[in-house]
Amino acid sequence: MGQALLEMRNIDKVFPGVRALSNVDFTLHAGEVHSLMGENGAGKSTLVKVLTGVYQRDGGTVRLDGKEIFPRTPKEAQECGISTVYQEVNLCSNLSVAENIFIGREPRKFGFIDWKTINKRSAELLHTLNIDIDVTKTLDHYSVAIQQMIAIARAVDVSAKILILDEPTSSLDEQETERLFAIIRRLQKQGMGIIFISHFLEQIYDLCDHITVLRNGELVGAYEVAKLPKLELIAKMVGKNLDDVKDMDKQAEKSTPSEEVFLEADHIGSVGQIFDVDLKIHKGEVMGFAGLLGSGRTETAELLFGVNGIDKGGIKIKGKNVSLNDPMAAMKQKIAFCPEDRKVSGIIGDLSVRENIILAMQAKDGMFKHISYSEQVKLADEYIKLLRIKVSDREQLIKNLSGG
């Protein structure tokens, strides 16, 4: 494929008590879409943050176009030609589309911001991505999918040589995903190197040329997508041999839902959000909510957990009418909720792993029934082991863990 656009060699990154990356290599060529794969905590995010200047590497070299670089901040990485679009769109919802695209690099005329040029160039840039919208409207007027495209437009316009896309399709429907892929393929043809991070294997195999697999902060290998069967990829990610992976489904315990209904919702609704929802959830049953963006999946879950009050209909737990007007009422009925936005609603970043694990339990027991420190340690260690949470110790701040 010719000379590499990006070469990362022998990359090390150490945090207190944890070696996040150990001797990792990664190579990206111009005009290539390359996927980073691995389980939660494998080191994908850390490697990207080293490349983009969020973290400083503790060992190894990074070369771009044959020249060694050492970005100390995301801005320095961007100046080198490395742009990132994160899973959670990091734009300003209260600013216009055009302002978001040119924020921090506004063209000026006679010492003043040239709004006419900003708006014109923004519209032209989005048009090249087949997006025709009013760039003078604030970002919050548009869907998450359009915001994702705007973030890509901004990334492309800063003369990027490398575009990093971190879970870009997690909030997109099938049609929006195809639109994004068309844009990625166009950028690929223009010679841009693209790093694509996703948990959707079908998308990886549809879009990418190569896959680099990490496991426990170490390089497993780099492979051509066309020559790597999906089951073999999974085996490399989880560290099992291929036969074990093939047998996983056969060995998996198949559960049969009970005839007993645990929760029954009868025509429940909330003004302006959910209308007339009926459902029954049996003991031992896994029920999925499916639908496009804005269809009410999250809102229905929040209604069942008491985040939003029910204005219509009723809920029964084990055949008895209950009032789930707040999360505490739901918790007392043994209902738990893992929210969509974990950073905002699911964790308290400045508390430790131990404190976050016991937080809901302590809230349920009340402030006068304190869970002893020894019991907290026991519970935290139990769940760290059960869920295989990769931590230096239970007192590590949860904000310093990987997203998974």
C-alpha positions as CSV (number, residue, x, y, z in Angstrom):
1,M,0.0,0.0,0.0
2,G,3.0,2.3,-0.1
3,Q,4.4,4.4,2.7
4,A,2.3,4.6,5.8
5,L,0.5,7.8,6.6
6,L,0.6,7.0,10.4
7,E,3.0,4.8,12.3
8,M,2.6,4.2,16.0
9,R,5.4,1.9,17.4
10,N,5.9,0.3,20.8
11,I,3.4,2.6,22.5
12,D,3.3,2.4,26.3
13,K,0.9,4.2,28.6
14,V,0.8,3.6,32.4
15,F,-1.6,4.9,34.9
16,P,-1.2,4.4,38.7
17,G,-1.5,0.7,39.2
18,V,-2.5,-0.1,35.6
19,R,-0.5,-0.6,32.4
20,A,-3.1,0.6,29.9
21,L,-1.0,0.0,26.8
22,S,2.1,-2.2,26.4
23,N,4.3,-2.2,23.3
24,V,1.4,-1.5,20.9
25,D,1.9,-1.0,17.2
26,F,-0.6,0.6,14.8
27,T,-0.3,1.5,11.1
28,L,-2.7,3.6,8.9
29,H,-2.3,4.3,5.2
30,A,-3.8,7.1,3.2
31,G,-7.1,6.2,1.6
32,E,-7.7,3.4,4.2
33,V,-10.5,2.8,6.6
34,H,-8.9,0.9,9.6
35,S,-10.9,-0.4,12.6
36,L,-9.7,-0.6,16.1
37,M,-11.3,-3.6,17.8
38,G,-11.3,-5.1,21.3
39,E,-13.4,-5.8,24.4
40,N,-14.2,-3.0,26.9
41,G,-10.9,-2.0,28.5
42,A,-8.8,-3.4,25.7
43,G,-7.0,-0.1,25.2
44,K,-8.7,1.3,22.1
45,S,-9.7,4.7,23.7
46,T,-6.3,5.0,25.4
47,L,-4.5,4.5,22.1
48,V,-6.7,7.1,20.4
49,K,-6.2,9.6,23.3
50,V,-2.4,9.1,23.0
51,L,-2.6,9.9,19.3
52,T,-4.8,12.9,19.8
53,G,-2.8,14.5,22.6
54,V,-5.3,13.8,25.5
55,Y,-2.7,11.6,27.1
56,Q,1.1,11.7,26.8
57,R,2.7,8.4,25.8
58,D,5.2,6.9,28.3
59,G,7.1,5.1,25.5
60,G,7.2,4.5,21.8
61,T,7.1,6.7,18.7
62,V,4.3,8.3,16.6
63,R,5.2,9.3,13.0
64,L,2.9,11.1,10.6
65,D,4.0,11.3,7.0
66,G,7.4,9.9,8.2
67,K,7.9,12.7,10.7
68,E,7.8,12.1,14.5
69,I,5.1,14.0,16.3
70,F,4.4,14.4,20.0
71,P,1.0,16.2,20.4
72,R,0.6,17.5,23.9
73,T,-3.0,18.7,23.5
74,P,-5.9,17.9,21.1
75,K,-5.3,21.3,19.5
76,E,-1.7,20.3,18.7
77,A,-3.0,17.0,17.2
78,Q,-5.5,18.9,15.1
79,E,-2.7,21.2,13.9
80,C,-0.9,18.1,12.8
81,G,-3.9,17.1,10.8
82,I,-5.6,14.6,13.2
83,S,-9.3,15.2,13.8
84,T,-11.7,13.2,16.0
85,V,-15.5,12.9,16.1
86,Y,-16.5,11.4,19.4
87,Q,-19.5,9.2,20.2
88,E,-21.0,12.0,22.3
89,V,-21.1,15.0,19.9
90,N,-18.8,17.6,21.4
91,L,-20.4,20.7,19.9
92,C,-22.2,23.6,21.4
93,S,-26.0,23.3,21.1
94,N,-26.6,27.0,21.8
95,L,-24.4,28.1,18.9
96,S,-25.3,28.1,15.2
97,V,-24.2,25.4,12.9
98,A,-21.8,27.8,11.2
99,E,-20.4,28.9,14.6
100,N,-19.8,25.3,15.6
101,I,-17.9,24.6,12.4
102,F,-15.6,27.7,12.7
103,I,-15.4,28.1,16.5
104,G,-11.8,29.1,17.4
105,R,-10.8,29.8,13.8
106,E,-13.2,32.4,12.7
107,P,-12.2,34.4,9.5
108,R,-12.0,38.1,10.2
109,K,-12.4,41.3,8.1
110,F,-11.1,44.6,9.4
111,G,-10.6,43.0,12.8
112,F,-14.2,41.8,13.1
113,I,-15.6,38.3,12.6
114,D,-16.7,37.9,9.0
115,W,-20.1,36.3,9.5
116,K,-21.0,36.4,5.9
117,T,-18.0,34.3,4.9
118,I,-18.5,31.9,7.9
119,N,-22.1,31.2,6.9
120,K,-21.3,30.9,3.2
121,R,-18.3,28.5,3.7
122,S,-20.3,26.4,6.2
123,A,-23.2,26.0,3.7
124,E,-20.7,25.1,1.0
125,L,-18.8,22.6,3.2
126,L,-22.0,20.8,4.2
127,H,-23.3,20.8,0.7
128,T,-20.2,18.8,-0.3
129,L,-21.4,16.2,2.2
130,N,-24.9,16.3,0.6
131,I,-26.3,18.2,3.6
132,D,-28.4,21.2,2.8
133,I,-29.6,22.9,6.0
134,D,-29.9,26.5,7.4
135,V,-26.4,27.0,9.0
136,T,-27.6,30.1,10.9
137,K,-29.9,28.0,13.1
138,T,-28.7,26.8,16.4
139,L,-27.4,23.2,16.6
140,D,-30.2,22.0,18.8
141,H,-32.6,22.5,15.9
142,Y,-31.2,19.4,14.3
143,S,-31.2,15.6,15.0
144,V,-28.2,13.8,16.5
145,A,-27.5,12.3,13.1
146,I,-27.2,15.8,11.5
147,Q,-25.1,17.0,14.4
148,Q,-22.8,14.0,13.8
149,M,-22.4,15.1,10.2
150,I,-21.7,18.7,11.3
151,A,-19.0,17.4,13.6
152,I,-17.5,15.5,10.6
153,A,-17.7,18.6,8.4
154,R,-15.8,20.6,11.0
155,A,-13.2,17.8,11.4
156,V,-12.7,17.6,7.6
157,D,-12.4,21.4,7.2
158,V,-9.4,21.7,9.4
159,S,-7.2,20.1,6.7
160,A,-7.4,16.7,8.3
161,K,-5.1,13.9,7.1
162,I,-6.6,11.5,9.6
163,L,-10.2,11.3,10.8
164,I,-11.0,9.3,13.9
165,L,-14.6,8.2,14.2
166,D,-15.5,6.8,17.7
167,E,-18.8,4.8,17.6
168,P,-20.2,7.2,15.0
169,T,-23.3,5.1,14.3
170,S,-24.5,4.4,17.8
171,S,-27.3,6.9,17.6
172,L,-28.1,6.6,13.9
173,D,-30.8,4.6,12.1
174,E,-30.0,2.4,9.1
175,Q,-30.7,5.2,6.5
176,E,-28.5,7.7,8.4
177,T,-25.8,5.1,8.8
178,E,-25.7,4.5,5.0
179,R,-25.5,8.3,4.5
180,L,-22.5,8.5,6.8
181,F,-20.8,5.5,5.1
182,A,-21.2,7.3,1.7
183,I,-19.4,10.3,3.2
184,I,-16.6,8.1,4.7
185,R,-16.1,6.4,1.3
186,R,-15.9,9.8,-0.4
187,L,-13.2,11.0,2.1
188,Q,-11.4,7.7,1.6
189,K,-11.2,8.2,-2.2
190,Q,-9.8,11.7,-1.5
191,G,-6.9,10.0,0.3
192,M,-7.8,10.6,3.9
193,G,-6.9,7.9,6.5
194,I,-9.8,7.0,8.7
195,I,-9.8,5.2,12.0
196,F,-13.2,3.6,12.6
197,I,-14.2,2.4,16.1
198,S,-17.5,0.4,16.4
199,H,-19.0,-2.5,18.2
200,F,-21.1,-3.4,15.1
201,L,-19.3,-6.2,13.3
202,E,-21.5,-6.0,10.2
203,Q,-20.5,-2.3,9.8
204,I,-16.9,-3.1,10.3
205,Y,-17.0,-5.8,7.5
206,D,-19.0,-3.5,5.2
207,L,-16.7,-0.5,5.5
208,C,-13.2,-1.3,6.7
209,D,-10.1,-2.5,4.9
210,H,-8.1,-3.6,7.9
211,I,-8.7,-4.4,11.6
212,T,-6.2,-4.0,14.5
213,V,-7.2,-6.1,17.6
214,L,-6.2,-5.1,21.1
215,R,-6.6,-7.2,24.2
216,N,-5.7,-6.1,27.8
217,G,-3.7,-3.2,26.5
218,E,-1.6,-5.4,24.2
219,L,-1.5,-5.9,20.4
220,V,-3.1,-9.1,19.2
221,G,-2.5,-8.4,15.5
222,A,-3.5,-6.5,12.4
223,Y,-5.5,-8.2,9.7
224,E,-7.1,-7.7,6.3
225,V,-10.9,-7.7,6.8
226,A,-11.5,-9.8,3.7
227,K,-9.3,-12.6,5.1
228,L,-10.5,-12.6,8.7
229,P,-13.8,-14.5,9.4
230,K,-16.0,-13.0,12.0
231,L,-15.8,-15.9,14.4
232,E,-12.0,-15.8,14.2
233,L,-12.1,-12.0,15.0
234,I,-14.3,-12.7,18.1
235,A,-11.9,-15.4,19.2
236,K,-8.9,-13.0,18.9
237,M,-10.8,-10.3,20.9
238,V,-11.8,-12.5,23.8
239,G,-8.6,-14.6,23.9
240,K,-10.2,-18.0,23.2
241,N,-9.5,-20.5,20.5
242,L,-11.8,-20.7,17.5
243,D,-13.5,-24.0,18.5
244,D,-14.4,-22.6,22.0
245,V,-16.1,-19.6,20.3
246,K,-18.0,-21.9,17.9
247,D,-19.2,-23.9,20.9
248,M,-20.3,-20.8,22.9
249,D,-23.8,-20.7,21.6
250,K,-24.3,-24.4,22.1
251,Q,-23.0,-24.2,25.7
252,A,-25.1,-21.1,26.5
253,E,-27.8,-21.8,29.0
254,K,-31.2,-21.3,27.4
255,S,-33.7,-19.7,29.8
256,T,-37.4,-20.1,29.5
257,P,-39.6,-17.2,30.8
258,S,-41.9,-18.0,33.6
259,E,-45.7,-17.9,33.1
260,E,-45.8,-15.5,36.0
261,V,-46.1,-11.8,35.0
262,F,-43.8,-9.6,37.0
263,L,-44.7,-6.2,35.5
264,E,-47.8,-5.2,33.5
265,A,-48.3,-1.7,32.0
266,D,-51.9,-0.8,31.0
267,H,-52.2,2.1,28.5
268,I,-49.5,4.1,30.3
269,G,-48.6,7.5,28.9
270,S,-46.9,10.8,29.7
271,V,-48.0,14.1,28.2
272,G,-45.8,15.1,25.2
273,Q,-43.6,11.9,25.4
274,I,-45.4,8.5,25.5
275,F,-48.9,7.6,24.5
276,D,-50.9,4.5,25.3
277,V,-48.2,1.8,25.9
278,D,-49.2,-1.7,26.9
279,L,-46.7,-4.4,27.9
280,K,-46.2,-7.4,30.0
281,I,-42.8,-8.6,31.3
282,H,-42.6,-12.1,32.7
283,K,-40.2,-13.4,35.3
284,G,-37.0,-14.6,33.5
285,E,-37.8,-12.8,30.3
286,V,-35.6,-10.4,28.3
287,M,-37.7,-7.9,26.5
288,G,-36.3,-5.5,23.9
289,F,-37.6,-2.0,23.0
290,A,-36.9,-1.3,19.3
291,G,-37.5,1.8,17.2
292,L,-36.0,4.7,15.4
293,L,-34.6,7.8,17.1
294,G,-37.5,9.7,18.8
295,S,-39.8,6.6,18.8
296,G,-40.0,6.6,22.6
297,R,-37.7,3.7,23.6
298,T,-35.8,5.6,26.3
299,E,-38.9,7.5,27.4
300,T,-40.8,4.2,28.0
301,A,-37.9,2.9,30.1
302,E,-37.8,6.1,32.1
303,L,-41.5,5.9,32.7
304,L,-41.2,2.4,34.1
305,F,-38.4,3.6,36.4
306,G,-40.3,6.6,37.7
307,V,-38.0,9.2,36.1
308,N,-41.0,10.8,34.5
309,G,-44.5,10.7,36.1
310,I,-47.2,8.6,34.5
311,D,-50.2,10.8,33.5
312,K,-52.3,8.0,32.1
313,G,-52.9,4.3,32.7
314,G,-51.5,2.2,35.4
315,I,-48.7,-0.3,36.4
316,K,-49.1,-3.6,38.3
317,I,-46.2,-5.5,39.9
318,K,-47.0,-9.1,40.6
319,G,-50.7,-8.3,40.0
320,K,-50.9,-5.4,42.5
321,N,-51.4,-1.8,41.5
322,V,-48.3,0.3,42.2
323,S,-47.4,4.0,41.9
324,L,-44.0,4.5,40.3
325,N,-43.8,8.3,40.5
326,D,-40.1,8.5,41.3
327,P,-37.0,6.2,41.0
328,M,-37.0,5.4,44.7
329,A,-40.5,3.9,44.4
330,A,-39.3,1.8,41.4
331,M,-36.2,0.6,43.3
332,K,-38.3,-0.6,46.2
333,Q,-40.2,-2.7,43.7
334,K,-36.8,-4.2,42.7
335,I,-36.6,-2.3,39.4
336,A,-33.1,-1.1,38.3
337,F,-32.2,1.3,35.5
338,C,-29.0,1.6,33.5
339,P,-29.5,5.0,31.6
340,E,-28.5,5.7,28.1
341,D,-26.1,8.6,29.0
342,R,-24.0,7.0,31.6
343,K,-21.8,10.0,32.2
344,V,-24.6,12.4,33.0
345,S,-27.2,10.0,34.6
346,G,-25.4,6.8,35.4
347,I,-22.3,7.6,37.4
348,I,-20.7,10.3,39.6
349,G,-17.3,10.6,38.0
350,D,-15.5,12.1,41.0
351,L,-16.4,9.1,43.3
352,S,-14.6,5.8,43.3
353,V,-15.7,2.5,41.7
354,R,-16.6,1.3,45.2
355,E,-18.7,4.3,46.0
356,N,-20.5,4.2,42.7
357,I,-21.3,0.5,43.1
358,I,-22.9,0.9,46.5
359,L,-24.5,4.3,45.8
360,A,-28.0,3.0,44.7
361,M,-28.0,0.4,47.5
362,Q,-27.2,3.1,50.1
363,A,-29.9,5.4,48.7
364,K,-32.4,2.6,48.9
365,D,-31.5,1.8,52.5
366,G,-31.6,5.4,53.6
367,M,-29.2,7.7,55.3
368,F,-29.7,6.3,58.7
369,K,-28.9,2.7,57.7
370,H,-25.3,3.1,56.7
371,I,-23.6,0.3,54.8
372,S,-20.3,-0.4,56.6
373,Y,-17.0,0.1,54.9
374,S,-16.2,-3.7,55.1
375,E,-19.6,-4.5,53.5
376,Q,-19.0,-1.9,50.8
377,V,-15.6,-3.5,50.0
378,K,-17.2,-6.9,49.8
379,L,-19.9,-5.8,47.5
380,A,-17.5,-3.8,45.3
381,D,-15.0,-6.7,44.9
382,E,-17.9,-9.1,44.2
383,Y,-19.2,-7.0,41.3
384,I,-15.7,-6.1,40.0
385,K,-15.0,-9.8,39.7
386,L,-18.5,-10.7,38.4
387,L,-18.5,-8.0,35.6
388,R,-14.7,-8.2,35.0
389,I,-14.3,-4.5,35.5
390,K,-10.7,-3.5,34.6
391,V,-9.5,-1.3,37.5
392,S,-6.3,-0.7,39.4
393,D,-8.3,-1.1,42.6
394,R,-11.8,-0.4,43.9
395,E,-10.8,3.1,45.0
396,Q,-9.9,4.2,41.5
397,L,-12.1,7.2,40.4
398,I,-14.7,5.9,38.0
399,K,-14.2,8.8,35.5
400,N,-10.7,7.4,34.8
401,L,-12.1,4.1,33.5
402,S,-12.8,3.3,29.9
403,G,-16.3,3.9,28.6
404,G,-17.3,0.2,28.7
